[in-house]
């Protein structure tokens, strides 16, 4: 039987399936295609850790979260688990709550070795939740509860989000430099915020936000591929680009560039004062 006839026969059998079976088959095929085209199976790796982190977040009693994942385009010389721990320690920004990718030395919070890398799950003394994993090929995944939820309810703070995203991108740059990635290396970055529905946009500084801007969306994601050196050189612009899709959900809020840039500079200044020596 010619191939075209075989394909037609398969399609005829698929169309004869019940709607639920067709939907399940389509979902399975799409997942398989995604796994095959995803370099080094990174999407599958992220999905597995995302599932575990979402369960941990829920068990800790939180709904809102910030998630970040990084990948190197191309090959990185495989690192050992101890090398991954050292790189994460070097990269951490100690200025704002638990650092992204924090390396603790307690039995419960310290990173644990896996066959593909390391993983840490932390429920803080203030009930915050952090989960992060670093793969031997340099893939990184993080999910953490929102700092705002430790202070108030149903809020999204403009200045706090700028600080956290700035920290995330700084951590990305410092992590890959510690792993030996050159400045011209290309990194794929994704930042997602979730648990947004019915949150009001505000500020960590009381009285500075008079508008009642509410999100009707639940999640939003930003993605970009960028050279590592450009991430450092264009940090302020990249922070704003990463946050624009989030802020616009709050009644079309579009902050002026300089308003965001000044908060980024303020955060960098604070880090320089608190963490010495500090290499951007």
N, C-alpha and C positions, 0 to 999 in steps of 0.2 A: 504494500500500500504506500503511495507517495506520501511524503511528509506533510504536505498541505492537507491531505485527506485525514491523516492521523490527528493533526491539530484540530481539524473541524469536528472529528468524532469526539475528542476529549472535551472540547467546548460544549458540544451537545450534551454530554453526560453531566458536565458541571452545571449547565443551565437547568437540568432536570432535578438537581438537588433542591431540598427545602431551603428557604431564604436564610435560616440560621446557619445551615451547613455551608452555604456559599460564603457567608460573611466570615465564618471561622476559617475557611480555606484561604480566602483572600488575605486575612490578617496573618496567617501562618506564612504565606508566600512572601508578603511584604517584609516580614521579620527576617526570613531567610535571605532575601535579596540584600537587606540592610547589613546583615552580618557578613555576607560575602564581599560586599563593596567597602566595608568599613576597615580601614587600614589597621592591621594587627589586632582586629577584634576589639578595638577601643570602645565602641558603642556598647557591646555586650558587657564589657568590664564595668563601664560606668553604670549601666542599667542594673547590674547585680548589686553594686554598692548603693545605688540610689534606693533600691527596694529595702535593703537593710536599714539605711539611714532613716527612711520615712517611717518605718516601724518603730525605731528607737525614738524618733521625735514625738510620735503619737503616744508612746508609752511614758514619755517624760511629761506629757500633758500639754504639748505645744502644737499649734497649727501653723503659725507664720514661720517662714524660714528664708534664708538666703543660701543659694547653692552655687558652686563654681566648679568648673572642670577645665583642665589645661591638657593639651597634647602637643608633642613635637612633630612637625612635618618632616618625615625622613627618619633616618636611623640614629639612635643614641647607643653608644657602647653600654651594654647592660651593666647595671650597678648591683652591688650586693645589698642585702638588707641593712647591715651596719652603715654602709655608705649613704643609703637613703635617709636614715635617722640623722646622720651628721648634717646632710644637706638641708633637711627640714629645720634643724636647730639654727643653722646659720641664717636661713631665710626669714625666720619669724620676726614680726614687727611687734615689739613689746610696748604698746602705747594705748590700747583700747580694749579693755576686757580681756577675754581669752584671745590670744593671737590666732590668726588663721594658721592651721597646721601646727598648733602648739605641741611641743614635746614635753610631756610631764614625766616625772620619775617615780610616781606612785604606782602601786601594783595594778590598780584598776584603770588609771588613766594613761599609762605609758603605751607607746606603740607596740603592737604585737607582730611578729614575723609571720608572713604567709608565703606560699610557694612562689607567688607572683610579685611580692613586695612586702609592704607593711600597712597596718591599719590601726587607727586609734578611735575609741568611742569614749566620750567624756560627758558626764553629767555633773555640772559644777555645783559648788556649795550654795550658789545663789539659784540653783535649779535650771541654769542654762543648759543647752545641749549642743554638743559638737561631735561631728563624725568626719574623719578624713582618712584617705588612703593614697598611697604613692606606690606606683608600679615600677618594676625594675627597668622598664623601657622609658620611664619618665612621665607616664600618664599620672595625672593628679585629680582627685575628687574631694570635694568638701561640701558638707551641709551643716548649717548651724541655725539655732533658734534666733529670733530677732531680739536685739538688745532692748528695743522699745517695749517689748512685752514684759520685761523684768521691772519696768518702771510704771507702766500704765496699761490701758486696754484699748484695743482697736485703733492704734495709732501707727503712722509711718512718718518718721522724722526726717525732714529734708537734709539737715546737716549731718545727722548720724549716718544716713545712707551714703552721703559723699565720703565720709570718713572710712566706712567699711569697704566701699568699692575701691577707694584709693589704696587702702591697705591690701586688698586682694590682688590688685595689679602690681603693687610693689613686691608682694610676696612672690608672685609669679616670676617677675624679673630676677629677684634674688635667688629663688630656688633653681632656676635653670642655669644661672651663672655658676652656682655652687655645684651643679651637676656637669659643668663643662660645656654647655651649649654656647656656641659663638654668637656675637652680636647680630650677625646676619642670618642666624637660624630663625625659621618661621614657626610661630606658635599659634595653635588654634585655641581660642578662649571662649567659654560660655559662662554667662552669669544669669541666674534665674532667681526671681523673687516669687514667693508663694504665700497663700493665706491672706490675700489682699482684700478680698471682698468685704465691703462695709468699713474698711479702715479710713480714717481721716488723715489727710496730710497736715503735718504740723512741724514743730521745731523742738529740739531738746532744751532750748532756752525759752522759758515761759513768757508769754505775752508778746512774742515776736511773730505770731502767725494768726492774723485775724480772720482768714477765710476758711470756710467749711467745705473743703474739697474732699469728696468721697469717691473711693474706687468701687466700680461695679464688676470689675474683672477679678478672677481668682489668682491667675499666675501670668507672668510675662518673662520672656527670655531674650537675651541679647547675645549675638555671636559675632566673632571677628577672627580673621587670620591676620597676624601682624608680625613683622620682624622684631626680634627681641630688643635690638637697639632702638627701634622706633617706639617700642612700648615705653622705654625709659625717656626718650627725647620728647615724646608727645603724650606724656602722662596726663596732663590736665585735660587735653582735648579728648583723650580716650575715656577718661572718667565721665565726662559729660555725655559722650556718645553712648556709653553703657547705661547711663541713667535716664536718658531721654525717653525710651520706651516705657519706663516705670512711671516717671513723673506725669507724662501726658494722660495716663489713666485717671489721674486726679483732676477731673474737670478741665482737661486740656492744658494743664500747667506746663509752661515752657520757660524755664528760668533763663535770664540773660547769661551769656557765656561768662562774663566777669564775676557774676555772683557765685557760680560754681567754682571757677578758678581760684577765687579768694579763699574759699573753704578748703580746697585742695592744698593751697600754700600754707594755710593755717595748720592743717594736719601735719604736713611735712616739717614745719617749724617745731611743732610739739614733739614729733619723733626725734628730731635732731637734738632737742634739749634733753630728752629722757633716755635715749639709747645711744650712748657714746662708746666707741666710735661707730658711726652709722654710714654705710655706703649706699647711696641711692642706686 
